[in-house]
Amino acid sequence: MTTHIVKSWTHLFQAAKDGVKTHDIRDRTEREYRVGDYLVLKEFDFVRGEYTGDELLTKITYITDRDTPCAMSSNGLAQDLCILSIQRLGDDEYAIL
């Protein structure tokens, strides 16, 4: 399993932190995402152009892309993008990294 550390804009980060956003769209050409990998979201304030220092540990539970399509992905999902289904993990689970 790999740990991916990625930038997350504030409004997207907060929604994931609140548990209402359980997916993340990423460029699959930048990294080799796999189910079971960890995704550390680092909150980035794009207005100020800096990281806030807040981060969130998640686990990738499913990947939708052109290799594992859904009804719309072959027409509606760009070749280089993937949708990562993510599960929020608790702060105490950082020890697994």
N, C-alpha and C positions, 0 to 999 in steps of 0.2 A: 504494500500500500504506500501511496505517495501522498505527501502533504503539499497542497498548492496554496500559496499565499497570494491573494488577489485584492485589487482595489474595488471598493464598493461605494458608490455615491450615497450621500447621507440619507436621502429619502428611501432608497432601495435597502440600505443597510438597516435602517430603523424598522422597516416593514419585516425584514427577516428576523431581526432581534425580537420583535413583538410576536413572531410566530405566524403572521398572516401571509407572508411570502415564503413559499416552500419550493421555489425553483430559482434558477439563475441561468441566464443566457450568456454563453461564452463562445469565443473563437476557438474552435477545436484544433486549428492549425498551430496555435501558440503552445499548446500543452497536450499531453496524452492523458486525458481524463479517463478514469475507470471507476466502475461501481465499487464502492468500498474505500475509495480514496477520501482523504480529508480535504476540506476547503476552508481556509481561514480567510474570512472576509475582514478587510481592514477599512474602516470608515474613512472616506475621503470627502472633504468639503470642497466641491468644485468651484464654489464662489470665491473662497479664500485661496484655493489652489494648494491645500495642505491636508495632511492626515490629521485626524482628531486624536488619535491614540487609542480609540476604542476598536475592539475586534471581536469577532464571533466565530466560534468553532462549529463547523457543520460537517456532515458526512454525506457523500454522494450515494444516493440509494437507487437511482435509475438515470439512464441517459437516453434522450430522444434525439436522433439525428438521421441522416440519410441512410445509415447502416442499420438502424433499428427504427424504422419509420412508423409514424401514425398515419391516420387518414389524410392529413394535410401536409405532412413534413416533406414529401417529395415535390410538392408544388409551392408550398408556403415557407419553407425553411431554406435559407441560403446554404450552399454547399459547405461553407466554412464555419457554420454556426451549429451549436448544440444546445439543448435545453437540459440542464442538470436538475434533477429532483434532489432536494437537500433536506436533511433532518438536522435540526438544531441540537447541539450537544451542550451539556452543562459546563460551567466554568471548571468544575472539579475534574472534567475529563481531559483537560489539557495535558495531564500527566501521561496519557497514552502516546503522545507525540514524542 
